[in-house]
């Protein structure tokens, strides 16, 4: 290799490898999309770690409204991002004529997406179970307080009646507050359930695309094996034909030599006779 050829290769290495048709074999758009999806999946892994810790505290003494709000916000954000990643994965998996490097990226992204989504869906189900248990317990407590009521006055005194009325109003305020919390938790449960359903559909879509792409790759591989076998068979036939032709030429040469000797003997006999 000459110095000029080496220099031209080094100068072109920074701009990406080019195919014979002048197109980049490492598509910048593919690289940008796949890198963005990897970054988002990394962020989602962080959310999953936080959710594992926070959901584990639900239903314990450390449970509080701020914790539940944080869990709900993280689940909502993660659900939205998983939907975005899922759409990107579908686009990546249907990329036209991917290179071997791009095929590796496709497999890696789909594998990490399915793993992260599976962990997140498991946490969603756990959060739903704890939210439902909390709502059930809160409703039971309200029903118990409502059944107790306010003890009636026995003396009929005005002061005692006023005190009972104040206690009743305070209790009613607490009941209203608890009912509002229950309604809010029920709304959160419905939102989580909707997110679970949407992600289940997305997971099935991505799995179907990956399966179809795998079948295409298997077909391509099978065709390549068949072509290789056919090529080997044709090569064997050509070699056999070449050997046959070589043997035929050798036999023809021998026959010609024998005929020449016979003709020489005949001519010699005629000449001497």
C-alpha positions in Angstrom: 0.0 0.0 0.0 1.4 3.4 -1.0 1.8 6.4 1.3 -0.9 8.3 -0.7 -3.4 5.4 -0.3 -2.7 5.2 3.5 -3.2 9.0 3.8 -6.5 8.9 1.9 -7.8 6.1 4.2 -6.8 8.0 7.4 -8.4 11.2 6.1 -11.7 9.4 5.4 -11.8 7.5 8.6 -13.3 10.4 10.5 -16.3 10.8 8.3 -17.6 7.2 8.7 -17.3 4.2 6.4 -18.8 4.5 3.0 -20.3 1.7 0.9 -19.8 1.4 -2.8 -22.9 3.5 -3.5 -21.5 6.4 -1.4 -24.0 5.9 1.5 -22.8 5.8 5.1 -22.7 2.2 6.4 -23.0 3.7 9.9 -26.2 5.7 9.5 -26.0 8.9 11.7 -29.7 8.9 12.2 -29.7 5.3 13.4 -26.8 6.0 15.8 -28.5 9.1 17.2 -31.9 7.3 17.7 -30.3 4.2 19.3 -28.1 6.3 21.6 -31.2 8.4 22.7 -33.1 5.2 23.5 -30.2 3.9 25.5 -30.0 7.1 27.5 -33.8 7.0 28.2 -33.6 3.4 29.3 -30.7 4.3 31.7 -32.9 7.0 33.2 -35.8 4.5 33.5 -33.5 2.1 35.4 -32.9 4.8 37.9 -36.7 5.4 38.3 -37.1 1.6 38.8 -34.6 1.6 41.6 -36.3 4.5 43.3 -39.7 2.9 42.9 -38.5 -0.3 44.5 -37.4 1.6 47.6 -40.5 3.8 47.8 -43.1 1.2 47.1 -41.5 -1.0 49.8 -42.5 1.7 52.3 -46.2 1.8 51.3 -48.3 0.4 54.1 -45.6 0.8 56.7 -45.2 3.4 59.5 -43.1 5.5 57.1 -46.1 5.7 54.7 -47.3 9.3 54.2 -49.0 11.4 51.5 -45.7 12.8 50.2 -44.4 9.3 49.7 -47.5 8.3 47.8 -47.4 11.4 45.7 -43.8 10.7 44.8 -44.6 7.1 43.8 -47.5 8.2 41.7 -45.4 10.9 39.9 -42.6 8.5 39.2 -44.9 5.8 37.8 -46.6 8.4 35.6 -43.3 9.7 34.2 -41.9 6.2 33.7 -45.1 5.1 31.9 -44.8 8.0 29.5 -41.1 7.4 28.8 -41.7 3.7 28.3 -44.2 4.5 25.6 -41.7 6.8 23.9 -39.0 4.2 24.1 -41.4 1.5 22.8 -42.2 3.6 19.7 -38.5 4.2 19.1 -37.8 0.4 19.5 -40.4 -0.3 16.8 -38.8 2.2 14.5 -35.3 0.7 15.2 -36.5 -2.9 14.6 -38.0 -2.0 11.2 -34.9 -0.2 10.0 -34.3 -1.0 6.3 -31.2 -3.1 5.4 -29.4 -2.9 8.8 -25.7 -3.5 9.0 -24.3 -6.2 11.4 -23.5 -3.4 13.9 -27.1 -2.1 13.7 -28.5 -5.6 14.1 -26.5 -6.0 17.3 -27.9 -2.6 18.5 -31.5 -3.8 17.6 -31.1 -6.9 19.7 -29.5 -5.1 22.6 -32.1 -2.4 22.7 -35.1 -4.8 22.5 -33.5 -7.1 25.2 -32.9 -4.2 27.6 -36.3 -2.7 26.9 -38.2 -5.9 27.6 -36.1 -6.5 30.8 -36.7 -2.9 32.1 -40.4 -3.0 31.2 -40.9 -6.3 32.9 -39.4 -4.9 36.2 -41.5 -1.8 35.9 -44.8 -3.7 35.3 -44.1 -5.8 38.3 -43.6 -2.7 40.4 -46.9 -1.3 39.0 -48.8 -4.4 40.1 -47.3 -4.1 43.6 -48.2 -0.5 43.8 -51.7 -1.2 42.7 -52.1 -4.0 45.3 -50.9 -1.7 48.1 -53.1 1.2 46.9 -56.2 -0.9 46.8 -55.4 -2.3 50.3 -55.0 1.2 51.6 -58.3 2.4 50.1 -60.1 -0.7 51.5 -58.7 0.0 54.9 -59.6 3.7 54.8 -63.2 2.9 53.7 -63.6 0.3 56.5 -62.3 2.9 59.1 -64.8 5.5 57.8 -67.7 3.0 58.0 -66.7 2.1 61.6 -66.6 5.8 62.6 -69.9 6.5 61.0 -71.5 3.5 62.8 -70.3 4.8 66.2 -72.0 8.2 65.7 -72.2 10.8 68.4 -73.4 9.7 71.8 -76.8 11.4 72.6 -77.0 13.8 75.5 -78.6 12.4 78.7 -78.9 15.6 80.7 -80.3 17.7 78.0 -78.2 20.6 79.0 -77.4 23.3 76.4 -73.7 23.3 77.1 -73.3 19.6 76.7 -75.3 19.7 73.4 -73.0 22.4 72.0 -69.9 20.4 72.9 -71.4 17.3 71.2 -72.2 19.4 68.1 -68.6 20.7 68.0 -67.3 17.1 68.3 -69.6 16.0 65.5 -68.5 18.8 63.2 -64.9 18.1 63.8 -65.5 14.4 63.1 -67.4 15.3 59.9 -64.5 17.4 58.7 -62.1 14.5 59.2 -64.5 12.2 57.4 -64.7 14.6 54.4 -60.9 14.8 54.3 -60.6 11.0 54.4 -63.2 10.6 51.7 -61.3 13.1 49.5 -58.1 11.1 50.0 -59.9 7.9 49.1 -61.2 9.5 45.9 -57.8 10.8 45.0 -56.2 7.3 45.6 -58.9 5.7 43.5 -58.1 8.1 40.7 -54.4 7.2 41.0 -55.4 3.5 40.9 -57.3 4.0 37.7 -54.4 5.9 36.1 -52.0 3.2 37.0 -54.4 0.5 35.6 -54.6 2.4 32.4 -50.8 2.6 32.2 -50.5 -1.1 32.8 -52.9 -1.8 30.0 -51.1 0.5 27.6 -47.7 -0.9 28.4 -49.0 -4.5 28.0 -50.2 -3.6 24.4 -46.9 -2.0 23.7 -44.9 -4.9 25.0 -46.9 -7.3 22.8 -46.3 -5.1 19.7 -42.6 -4.9 20.3 -42.4 -8.7 20.9 -44.3 -9.3 17.7 -42.0 -7.1 15.7 -38.9 -8.7 17.2 -40.3 -12.1 16.4 -41.0 -11.2 12.8 -37.5 -9.7 12.4 -36.1 -12.9 13.9 -38.1 -15.0 11.3 -36.7 -12.8 8.5 -33.2 -13.2 9.8 -33.7 -17.0 10.0 -35.0 -17.0 6.4 -32.0 -15.0 5.2 -29.7 -17.3 7.0 -31.4 -20.4 5.5 -31.2 -18.9 2.0 -27.5 -18.2 2.5 -26.9 -21.8 3.6 -28.8 -23.1 0.6 -26.8 -20.8 -1.7 -23.6 -22.0 -0.1 -24.6 -25.7 -0.6 -25.7 -25.0 -4.2 -22.4 -23.3 -4.9 -20.5 -26.2 -3.4 -22.5 -28.7 -5.5 -21.9 -26.7 -8.6 -18.2 -26.5 -7.9 -18.1 -30.3 -7.4 -19.9 -30.8 -10.8 -17.5 -28.4 -12.5 -14.5 -30.2 -11.1 -16.0 -33.6 -12.1 -16.7 -32.3 -15.7 -13.1 -30.9 -15.8 -11.7 -34.3 -14.8 -13.9 -36.0 -17.4 -12.7 -33.7 -20.1 -9.1 -34.1 -19.1 -9.5 -37.9 -19.2 -11.3 -37.7 -22.5 -8.4 -35.6 -24.0 -5.9 -38.1 -22.7 -7.8 -41.0 -24.3 -8.1 -39.1 -27.6 -4.4 -38.4 -27.6 -3.6 -42.1 -27.0 -5.9 -43.1 -29.8 -4.4 -40.6 -32.1 -0.9 -41.9 -31.2 -1.9 -45.5 -31.8 -3.5 -44.6 -35.1 -0.3 -42.7 -36.1 1.8 -45.8 -35.2 -0.5 -48.1 -37.2 -0.4 -45.7 -40.2 3.4 -45.6 -40.0 3.7 -49.4 -39.9 1.3 -49.7 -42.8 3.1 -47.1 -44.9 6.5 -48.6 -44.0 5.2 -52.1 -45.1 3.9 -50.7 -48.3 7.1 -48.8 -49.0 9.3 -51.8 -48.3 7.0 -54.2 -50.2 
